[in-house]
Amino acid sequence: MIAPGPEFLVLTGFLGSGKTTLLRDFLTRPEAADTAIIVNEVGEIGLDGALLREVGGDVAMTTLANGCICCQMGSDLTTTVEALLGTERPGDIPLARIVLETSGLSKPGPILRQLASLAQHRMRVSVLATYDPTRPPEIRDFEEAAAQWAGAHRIVVTKGDMVSPKRFAAASGEIGEINPLAEIVAEASREPAVSAAFAPPRPGPVTMPVPIAGKTRPHERLTSLLLRQEDVVAYDDLAAWLDNLAGFLGERLLRIKGLVRVRESEEPILVQSVGTLFSQPRLYRGGMPGDGGFLVVIARDAEAGEIGRVEPSLPFSLSRAPGRGGRSLRAEAV
Ligand SMILES: Nc1nc2c(ncn2[C@@H]2O[C@H](COP(=O)(O)OP(=O)(O)OP(=O)(O)O)[C@@H](O)[C@H]2O)c(=O)[nH]1
């Protein structure tokens, strides 16, 4: 009998819903020892991979940074998985699982289709999605979010420490309306939530997600901008800019993350918001990526030019594509 291959977990969930945090927590556990991680970063400069490396120890980690893998016809994903499976392992201990952390805008359906071409490896593929109870249920109006939850076998309610028990409990009902087939993990305490999220999947066939009717253009209303830092900034200026950006964009702001060099510290500051809710900025101990400081801003129904006009003016360059633009503030789509 051919031995089954590793478990393959597609970790999906809307922008900022807690995928990286959940995976980081799992990686600190002994049962994560024989895990390999693939991170799909939409931006050129990956932060999720860096945050996972901070805690990941010897775990094999690969970053796929050529854009959203669900939008690619022929992707690097299958090649990467083949390479992982073909790599000699210390002590010949086989990989127990591969976790693919997708970008917050990936849809699982096309990813599962790509993985289907690896059937000979007999991997047990399943989709694990995160559900952020701090965001309103209207997030499901985004076709990406709807596709993620619709395609999930297991959905984990995250951020149990950030909402009331009532709100936390209501999330399960909302999930049930979107995907009545998914197993729901709703544990407000972190430890049991992480255990249940990464527990072996219950046996059963992997099904393709139900296609969501509607727009055909992917990510139609979303703008994803890369702001590259050209000079060090004062922390107060950065804080004022983030405040003003959040005030200006309001509900249209979906996600900010990045590492910024500030005058006050040798180490960069990790900046993160989900919607307009900012996490406490903290020093990032993993070192500055080679390309220097950056911020990724993901917004709905917003133009790069509008974001470029937010005060105070900071030494970040925005460029939409090489060769276009030519203004001091250029926008680069990520
Ligand atoms: N308090 C609290 N904050 C959380 C929790 N999970 C995530 N966060 C915060 O929410 C923000 C987004 O979390 P991430 O884990 O980066 O979310 P993500 O889904 O990986 O984000 P993208 O990769 O951008 O889609 C970060 O600032 C986290 O620190 C949680 O359980 N509790």
The ligand as an SDF file (V2000), in Angstrom:
LIG
                    3D

 32 34  0  0  0  0  0  0  0  0999 V2000
   -5.4700   41.0210   20.0170 N   0  0  0  0  0  0  0  0  0  0  0  0
   -5.3320   40.1750   19.0060 C   0  0  0  0  0  0  0  0  0  0  0  0
   -4.8080   40.6160   17.8550 N   0  0  0  0  0  0  0  0  0  0  0  0
   -4.7030   39.7500   16.8250 C   0  0  0  0  0  0  0  0  0  0  0  0
   -5.1110   38.3950   16.9250 C   0  0  0  0  0  0  0  0  0  0  0  0
   -4.8910   37.7880   15.7380 N   0  0  0  0  0  0  0  0  0  0  0  0
   -4.3750   38.7350   14.9350 C   0  0  0  0  0  0  0  0  0  0  0  0
   -4.2490   39.9110   15.5790 N   0  0  0  0  0  0  0  0  0  0  0  0
   -3.7340   41.1780   15.0490 C   0  0  0  0  0  0  0  0  0  0  0  0
   -4.4350   41.4790   13.8590 O   0  0  0  0  0  0  0  0  0  0  0  0
   -3.5510   41.9790   12.8750 C   0  0  0  0  0  0  0  0  0  0  0  0
   -3.6140   41.0950   11.6400 C   0  0  0  0  0  0  0  0  0  0  0  0
   -3.1930   39.7920   12.0020 O   0  0  0  0  0  0  0  0  0  0  0  0
   -2.4090   38.8530   10.9900 P   0  0  0  0  0  0  0  0  0  0  0  0
   -2.1800   37.5710   11.6990 O   0  0  0  0  0  0  0  0  0  0  0  0
   -1.2350   39.5300   10.3840 O   0  0  0  0  0  0  0  0  0  0  0  0
   -3.5280   38.6940    9.8670 O   0  0  0  0  0  0  0  0  0  0  0  0
   -3.3670   38.0340    8.3950 P   0  0  0  0  0  0  0  0  0  0  0  0
   -4.6780   37.3940    8.1150 O   0  0  0  0  0  0  0  0  0  0  0  0
   -2.1710   37.1680    8.3440 O   0  0  0  0  0  0  0  0  0  0  0  0
   -3.1510   39.3270    7.5000 O   0  0  0  0  0  0  0  0  0  0  0  0
   -2.8570   39.3910    5.8990 P   0  0  0  0  0  0  0  0  0  0  0  0
   -1.7310   38.4270    5.6440 O   0  0  0  0  0  0  0  0  0  0  0  0
   -2.4940   40.7990    5.6440 O   0  0  0  0  0  0  0  0  0  0  0  0
   -4.1160   39.0460    5.2120 O   0  0  0  0  0  0  0  0  0  0  0  0
   -2.1680   42.0070   13.4910 C   0  0  0  0  0  0  0  0  0  0  0  0
   -1.9510   43.3050   13.9720 O   0  0  0  0  0  0  0  0  0  0  0  0
   -2.2640   41.0190   14.6270 C   0  0  0  0  0  0  0  0  0  0  0  0
   -1.3970   41.3500   15.6980 O   0  0  0  0  0  0  0  0  0  0  0  0
   -5.6610   37.9560   18.1880 C   0  0  0  0  0  0  0  0  0  0  0  0
   -6.0740   36.8110   18.3780 O   0  0  0  0  0  0  0  0  0  0  0  0
   -5.7370   38.8970   19.1780 N   0  0  0  0  0  0  0  0  0  0  0  0
  1  2  1  0
  2  3  2  0
  2 32  1  0
  3  4  1  0
  4  5  2  0
  4  8  1  0
  5  6  1  0
  5 30  1  0
  6  7  2  0
  7  8  1  0
  8  9  1  0
  9 10  1  0
  9 28  1  0
 10 11  1  0
 11 12  1  0
 11 26  1  0
 12 13  1  0
 13 14  1  0
 14 15  2  0
 14 16  1  0
 14 17  1  0
 17 18  1  0
 18 19  2  0
 18 20  1  0
 18 21  1  0
 21 22  1  0
 22 23  2  0
 22 24  1  0
 22 25  1  0
 26 27  1  0
 26 28  1  0
 28 29  1  0
 30 31  2  0
 30 32  1  0
M  END
$$$$
